[in-house]
Amino acid sequence: MFSPKQKLNGAGSVSGNTSIIAAGLKITGEVITDADIRIDGTLIGNISSSAKVVIGPEGYVEGNITAQQVDTTGKINGNITVGDLLNMREKAELYGNINAQKISIEPTVYFNGKCSMSSGTQVVEITYETNERQAKAK
């Protein structure tokens, strides 16, 4: 009687449902979901979602993330595997590797790791060099 109406989107997950880990909340453990999830607090553990994962500006994840889409302005210490789009914005920080089909990274983002993009048979790899591009190759 009081349950909200749910409908499946094209990916087969429930639309309109977003789980939230609020600011000030710390969770330790693995998160597995078919719905969207937003992290504004701290999660120590892996996330697996067939939908979208959003990490807010105060959000922190220490663990690997596997999802269809990831949108972050927070801090991640772990690897990200994305089936579609990884969007890193504002002052997001990532200490880990990326495997995605599409990536959007703003200039203010800090990224330290390797990046692999695949679309069909084409593979592109980007690596981060420390010390100002090795002192501009001396």
C-alpha positions, 0 to 999 in steps of 0.5 A, spaced: 500 500 500 505 504 501 511 502 497 513 506 492 512 504 484 519 501 481 520 500 474 526 497 471 530 501 466 534 498 460 540 495 464 535 491 468 536 495 475 531 498 479 530 506 477 529 511 482 532 507 488 539 510 490 542 507 496 546 513 500 552 512 505 551 519 508 557 524 511 559 522 517 557 514 516 563 509 516 561 502 513 566 496 513 564 491 508 563 489 501 557 492 498 553 489 492 547 492 489 543 492 482 541 499 484 545 506 484 549 508 490 552 514 493 557 515 498 558 521 502 561 518 508 567 512 508 566 505 505 572 500 507 571 495 502 569 493 495 563 495 491 560 491 486 554 495 482 550 493 475 548 501 476 551 507 477 556 509 483 557 516 485 562 518 490 561 525 493 566 531 495 566 528 502 566 521 500 572 516 501 572 509 498 578 504 500 577 498 496 575 496 489 569 499 485 566 495 479 560 498 476 556 500 470 558 507 471 562 511 476 562 519 477 566 521 483 568 528 486 571 524 492 577 520 494 578 513 492 584 508 494 583 502 489 582 500 482 576 502 478 572 497 473 567 501 469 563 497 463 561 504 460 563 511 463 568 513 468 567 521 470 572 524 475 570 531 476 573 537 481 578 535 486 577 528 485 583 523 487 584 516 485 590 512 487 589 506 483 588 503 476 582 504 471 579 499 466 573 503 462 570 504 456 570 511 456 573 516 461 572 524 463 577 527 467 577 534 469 584 538 469 583 539 477 583 531 478 589 527 481 590 520 478 596 516 480 595 509 477 594 506 470 589 506 465 586 501 460 581 503 455 577 498 451 572 499 445 572 493 441 579 491 439 582 497 440 586 498 447 589 505 449 594 505 456 596 511 459 601 511 465 602 516 470 609 519 471 612 522 477 617 528 478 614 533 473 614 528 467 621 525 469 624 532 469 621 533 462 626 527 460 632 531 462 
